[in-house]
């Protein structure tokens, strides 16, 4: 057992956070679970404190979840963690590399610049352009810039009466001034999550939608299942995640008649899908990677 002072940033009591912390504790001797809502940065002492412990004095911080709900506040929390990073504390995933993944727009722009195939997408604040997008796409998914598990997403079809389309766009825009609009793809009731650790492909699980649901999120009744993707899909996912230089990543992909498309890359998910879908113990593998990386740096 190696005596390393490591903390997991996550949600206390949640399975993925606790499983990761327990796996690290077995390897390192101890592991603290940190709720970022209780962290205090003291400018005068340049300390980042949680329960009287200075996170700037830890051997490493491992980020599982910044908050219970994905929001723009996550940016602020990542900025706080960067203080520890500047003090020399390794962070898995690196805070700068994780930054573009907090915002759906930033992630999309990075993927698009690299030529990663994605569903037809438009981003606008203009109400009239949003109407045009619905008309052009036929059926569009309006997505908040900050959300997970399909929370806050709205499906708007041009088959609806015009006044209803306007009402639904307006209702979405009230909460989301910058509208991220994506063509609704025919997914055949499933999409895929491909899991990577240190850039190495671990496996793939499918999210299968509940009957009657338009999305595959487990939050809306979806379930996980094993899936064997093609070499081309694995290569696409590998290219997408490599853009962000993450220690741990999942890539959400859909197989369509026009070919595979990437929805997003995530630095904060995938543990439960890998466990329930393909039987991979990501917390244990991640703990091994973190501890082995730290020990290698000491040599």
KOLLO-637276 format. One record per residue: x, y, z of N, C-alpha, C in turn; residue in one letter. Coordinates in steps of 0.001 Angstrom, whole numbers, plus 500000, padded with zeros to 6 digits. Last residue first. Example, Ala and Ser with C-alpha at 12.3 -4.5 7.8 and 13.67 -1.06 7.14 Angstrom:
<recs>
512850497750507080513670498940507140512900500030507870S/513190494310507800512300495500507800513200496700507800A/
</recs>
This chain:
<recs>
509884508617490952511112507847490706512155508678489938X/507606510082491004508494510155492172509840509499491911X/506246509412488749506813510749488801507793510899489966X/505324506895489438506326507001488367506994508374488387X/503400507540491313504615506845491760505722506944490715X/501466508722489660502110509504490712503406508870491168X/500752506539488024501289507764487426502026508600488456X/499728504761489908500931504393489158501579505607488495X/497444506225490724498518505913491675499808505565490940X/495972506366488264496339507566489029497538507289489944X/495668503625487522496339504586486635496830505813487413X/494222502577489668495539502026489320496338503032488491X/491895504130489396492709504225490609494120503707490351X/490958503182486934491331504593487065492228504797488281X/490369500540487578491352500825486539491860502263486639X/488393500968489539489618500248489872490718500552488855X/486385502411488077487022502978489267488341502294489626X/485716500531485971486489501734485681487104502346486936X/485294497505485446485414498235486708486305499456486494X/483020496405483061484355496962483286484358497798484557X/480600495347482090481283494714483214482699495207483474X/479103496594480197480154495688479726481006495107480845X/476919497888481549476822497492480152477830496442479739X/477615498425484172476380497694483907476306497174482473X/480184499697483804479960498629484781478756497769484404X/479830501646481847480859500621481663480626499430482586X/477803503144483060477566502502481776478556501386481516X/479110504103485326478009503155485482477694502439484178X/481142505748484151481451504687485112480349503640485160X/480353507874482384480786506592481876481030505470482857X/481663511268482921480661510189482958481250508829482688X/483373513441482551482754513265483863481772512094483954X/484222514283480152485282513972481119484700513514482446X/482948513493476924482726513834478327483913513424479188X/482066514615473732483077513952474541482863514413475976X/479123514123471653479988514876472554481061513973473155X/478186512933469239477394513927469952478281514786470850X/479358511951466113479703512159467517478781513221468110X/478122509490463852478296510892464234478591510955465732X/478500507159461166478585507464462600478784508959462816X/476164507284458365477437507027459017477413507433460477X/473658507605457459474690508389456775476078508161457364X/472179506135459200472253505653457822473352506371457045X/474166506163462257473028506552461429473203505988460020X/475122505693465475475273505119464145474009505429463349X/476496508050467721475310507402467162475643506870465774X/478423508458470703478340508297469247477010507651468875X/480290509939473152478926509555472781478788509598471268X/483064508922474893482636509563473656481256509031473297X/484738509612477938483766508815477192483346509621475971X/487932509560479583486931510180478717485941509152478216X/490749510425481517489580509550481360488537510275480524X/492730512237480840493108510978481480491981509962481330X/492694513979477656492129513635478954492739512351479516X/493002515596475281494137515157476105493719514822477531X/491217516372473358491111517025474660492189516582475655X/491548514884471093491590516340470947491683517045472295X/491012512275471739492416512699471734492553514213471620X/488305511933471292488757512126472666490195512627472734X/488306511689468422487549512743469101488085512996470508X/489870509417467916490287510715467378489602511857468127X/488301507486469173489673507720469627490177509077469154X/485985507579467618485923507961469030487313508285469571X/487060506621465193486440507945465258486399508449466695X/487869504047465940488870505007465474488336506438465534X/485377502923466534486392503038467587487441504075467202X/484251502994463974483631503763465066484632503957466207X/485954501248462612485829502639462161485232503518463257X/485557498825463833486869499456463979486806500929463590X/482236498861465301483188498580464228484523499264464521X/481332497808468666481335498719467523482342498287466465X/479427495824470486480723495737469812480707496651468590X/477956496229473681477906496493472241479315496416471672X/475756495671476471477046495505475803476882495757474304X/473614498260477770473825496913477237475192496869476566X/471496500190479942472786499906479343472836498461478826X/468417502025479333469209501009480007470517500776479243X/466154504805480111467030504018479246467830502994480038X/464669506494481730464277505094481634465109504242480710X/465772508992481830464422508863481289464049507410481002X/468278508552482745467442509454483547465981509361483110X/469444507236480698468948506414481804468090507237482754X/468648508415477437469177508684478769468585507748479819X/467856508319474826468308507066475435468770507230476881X/464791509929473654466220509883473956466557508615474732X/462100509553473302462872509949472125464375509872472367X/460181506817474525461056507962474798461889508286473561X/458859504522473821458088505760473866458913506995474149X/460804502398475752459767502490474728458963503771474909X/463996503738476550462737503174477010461691503369475917X/466947503148474590465868503984475097464684503168475596X/470085502108475543468885501737474802467687502448475418X/473384502636475063472249503133475852471004502898475023X/476065500314474943474940500973474285473976501486475341X/479605500560475438478273500142475870477227500907475063X/482923499476474907481775500250474433480482499674475006X/486369499887476055485179499147475651484048500083475283X/488865501159476189488528500100477135487345499259476685X/491517502637474448490129502193474369489886501026475316X/493625505061475844493464503670475428491990503258475494X/493890507570476926493882507459475481493679506061474948X/493555507112479631494886507504479140495001507307477630X/490781505340478743491624505673479881493034505913479364X/487520505514477354488965505602477164489656505976478475X/484574504144475948485311504516477152486813504464476897X/481682505117474249482981504456474137483908505024475211X/478341504643474059479341505301474876480641504509474794X/475730505100471599476869504377472163477736505264473050X/472131504736471339473390505355470972474485504700471804X/468923503584470092470125503457470906471228504391470425X/466732503715468395466501503427469808467742503267470654X/467506504518465909467123503122466082466993502729467542X/468014507149465457469039506369466160468700504895466298X/467779509755463449467122508456463594468151507482464169X/468232512966465021468697511857464204467860510606464457X/467309516243464787467003514995465477467336513825464544X/469754518753464509468772517915463818468560516615464578X/470024521102467130470605519978466404469485519184465718X/470927524112468550469856523406467849470467522334466959X/471233526135471180471992525088470505470965524151469896X/470815529501471771470122528252471474471011527328470647X/471261531603474312472014531059473186471460529666472917X/469272531677476342469356532746475336470160532344474103X/467425529684477904468653529443477139468778530482476033X/465045530365479052466060529764479934467412529619479250X/463851531479476795463807532198478068464881531686479015X/464026529521474847464955530654474793464954531460476081X/461905527779475443463295527315475564464249528493475662X/459744529460474902459893528881476249461322528382476464X/460193529945472151460244531044473120460470530513474533X/459770527391471116461078528030470972461229529143471999X/457076527061471811458084526149472362459493526729472235X/455808529115470358455679529051471809456795528204472423X/456420528380467733456907529654468266456857529658469784X/455013525961467590456460525975467381457059527240467985X/452433526932467909452996526069468948454518526000468826X/452051528338465571452028529086466824452600528258467979X/452147526260463655453188527285463697453211528022465037X/451669522893464752451105524163464312452119525272464572X/454209520477463821453299521118464764452733522404464163X/456091519734462046454742519224461813453719519851462766X/458526520492462861457838521438461985456423520972461653X/459128519848466322458914519363464959458171520397464128X/461388519851468907460401520688468217460326520247466752X/462331518814472060462186518384470668461069519191470024X/464586520007474437463237520124473884463238519702472427X/466340519414477503466269519359476050464810519366475583X/466555519284480246466315520582479648466208520581478136X/468648516469480238467883517433481028467751518754480269X/470126514463479057469015515032478280468163516018479071X/472374514031480664471241513110480736469962513682480116X/473284517475481314473602516073481099472307515274481153X/474195520831480324473240519831480812473792518442480561X/474625523797479005475107523081480182474025522113480642X/473235524630476811474688524552476697475293523774477850X/470291522700476039470996523690476853472504523537476674X/469053522064472765469828521564473898470435522718474704X/466501521021470742467069522223471354467738521801472660X/466301519126467958466474519018469407467164520286469889X/463891519102465306465113519607465919465104519377467427X/462798518118462191462602517899463631463927518232464302X/463415519713459933462215518874460000461834518585461438X/465499521402459412465815520089459991464615519142459972X/464196523686458405465212522992457607465486521577458109X/462448524391460492461926524134459149462919523316458324X/464280524789462552463233523775462704462673523397461330X/465745526924461451466403525648461755465388524521461889X/463836528954461362464370528434460103465026527072460325X/463563529413464109462415528950463325462874528321462015X/466113530403464614465690529156465263464489528561464541X/466018532771463234466926531730462755466598530377463390X/464223534172464843463851533862463458464736532756462889X/465698534469467215464463533676467210464085533257465794X/469107534271467722468057534885466923466838533972466795X/471239533141468792470369533845469735469137534393469024X/472449529870467776472008531232467520471254531805468712X/473780527207466074473789527904467358473454529358467096X/473057524073464574473097525527464476473045526129465881X/473987521022462964473838521806464192473880523295463879X/473845517682461947473671519082461542473274519924462756X/475981515632464053474684515915463454474641517373462969X/479444515288462972478430515529463990477078515710463306X/482731514164462380481340514220461919480369514342463092X/485496516271462898484739515143463456483293515228462978X/487221518304462151486560517531461109485834516295461610X/488203519964464050489023518793463716488384517905462659X/486149521751464339487416522250463790488315521094463346X/484267520139465635484030520570464262485324521039463591X/485398519871468201485184518695467357485035519087465885X/485363522541469062486623521790469008486505520589468092X/482641523105468945483565523866468107484907523152467967X/481605521314470877481222521205469474482216521909468558X/482731522330473251483041520970472808482748520807471319X/481490524842473323482944524737473244483369523369472739X/478755524065473555479223524842472416480734524709472240X/478589522762476011478291522011474788478797522740473543X/480997523044478460480051523796477661479836523082476335X/482876521452479521481797521879480403480657522523479628X/484925521000477811483893519969477881482734520356478797X/486910522904477996486011522951476828484851521966476905X/488152522061480550487368523286480412486446523292479192X/489891519961480653488470519678480890487573520866480558X/492373521113480331491894520215479282490396519927479422X/492548522511482738492545523253481475492002522391480345X/492555520404484637491477521391484629491406522180483328X/493061516983483910493624518313483950492533519374483776X/490910514676485612491476515211484400491991516633484619X/493535515006487748493017514053486759491491514254486698X/496116517126488620494670516932488607494313516016487448X/498890517609490783498339517010489554496827516816489689X/499844520625492192499066519410492457498545518847491136X/501098523077491939501862521864491657501137520565491902X/499630525303492066500499525049493220501285523753493056X/498058525044489876499150526022489795500129525859490950X/496227523249490980497088522820489872498295523748489728X/494901524857492777495706523738493276496681523265492212X/493697526531490872494583527105491895495487526026492469X/491982524915489522493205525318488818494204525977489771X/489825524807491186490731523661491164492042523995490458X/488655527245490456489192527057491811490175525886491849X/487849526641487862488834527701488075489460527578489458X/485904524768488402487113524329487724488221525368487859X/484020526439489519484620525396490350485898524866489725X/483312527988487331483915528626488504484630527595489378X/482163526034485711483335526765485243484071527399486412X/479905525315487097481000524352487036482290525007486544X/478068527252486627478823527350487882479998526359487906X/476701526443484416477806527378484199478634527569485459X/476177522916485200475748524285484954476962525162484719X/474968519804486137475891520480485238475368521883484958X/474416518997489470473799519378488202474798520185487381X/476239518416491438475180517443491183474451517732489874X/479599519131490325478366519465491041477305518443490673X/481807517853489334481991519179489925480771519614490713X/483037514591489571481860515422489336482064516759490045X/485720513701489545484630512841489050483412513671488694X/489014514447489524487703515065489342486724514062488759X/491412514067491898490778513359490789489347513877490667X/494484515418492880493033515539492936492469514853491699X/497455514588494768496674514638493524495201514847493845X/498705515207497130499522514625496060498796514644494723X/497868518408498621497608517001498303498560516518497205X/497991521062499132499045520249499732498860518758499454X/495783522277498184497044522601497506498222521794498050X/493804521700499937493902520853498749495176521133497957X/494072521669503280494449522482502137494675521584500923X/491417521089505513492561520541504782492809521384503534X/489114521967506697490389522309507345491609521676506678X/487185521270504722487207520633506054488586520761506701X/489225522544502346488013521739502495488128520995503813X/490804525331500747490542524504501917489187523783501832X/493455526499499341492164526009498868491726524953499860X/495462529409499936495058528041500257493670527752499690X/496720531889500082496796531117498837496449529653499074X/496260533519502159497154532387502425497380531518501191X/494624535426500940495748535867501770496754534746502025X/492598534006499628493602534720498850494836535056499675X/491249531020500039491701532137500866492853532816500145X/488483529272498968489787529784498546490104531021499370X/486766526476500122487020527904500321488415528254499810X/484173524133499407485581524518499294485718526033499419X/481627523229499245482128523556500582483607523960500583X/481133522532496680480303523610497221480776524045498609X/482694520302496169483213521614495792482386522769496342X/483372517833498333482211518506497753482629519943497452X/485625515183498193485466516632498334484220517113497598X/486855512465499942485853512891498961485527514356499232X/490153511240500310489130512165500784488164512476499651X/491736508262501006491215509125499943490068509957500497X/494545506114501726493425506957502131492964507768500937X/496133504176500468496064504224501927494916505050502451X/496201503728497764497014504828498292496997504938499808X/494540501572497134495865501666496526496777502645497264X/492259501984498582492895500669498658494322500704498112X/491606504575497756492016504350499144492718503002499301X/490755504093495136491993504846495367492514504602496776X/488381502741495663489432502078494877490774502775495086X/486953504710497042487304503455497715488426502724496984X/486647506653495034487374506977496256487819505709496993X/485080505225493177486410505703492801487245505999494035X/482777504818494686483514503664494158484931504062493778X/481936507450495165482372506619496293483177505406495816X/481285508301492538482256509016493373482811508113494453X/479357506413491761480588506571490979481669507269491783X/477266506656493803478020505431493556479349505674492861X/477218509327496180476884508811494855477817507657494485X/478250510290498555477172509311498620476766508728497286X/479170513395497246479226512500498403478002511580498416X/480395513868494169479135513978494911479125512937496021X/483769515154493892482567514489493417481354514750494280X/487114514700493732486121515763493656484846515153493098X/489122512858495831488213512762494690487208513908494787X/492535513185496798491120513508497008490356513318495714X/495384511737498374494597511960497159493155512282497545X/498405511184499413497271511997499842496498512432498598X/499746507936499773499578509128498961498334509871499430X/501410505309500505500813506407501254500854507682500429X/500592502191499107501378503402498978500671504548499698X/500849498800500000500000500000500000500877501239500000X/
</recs>
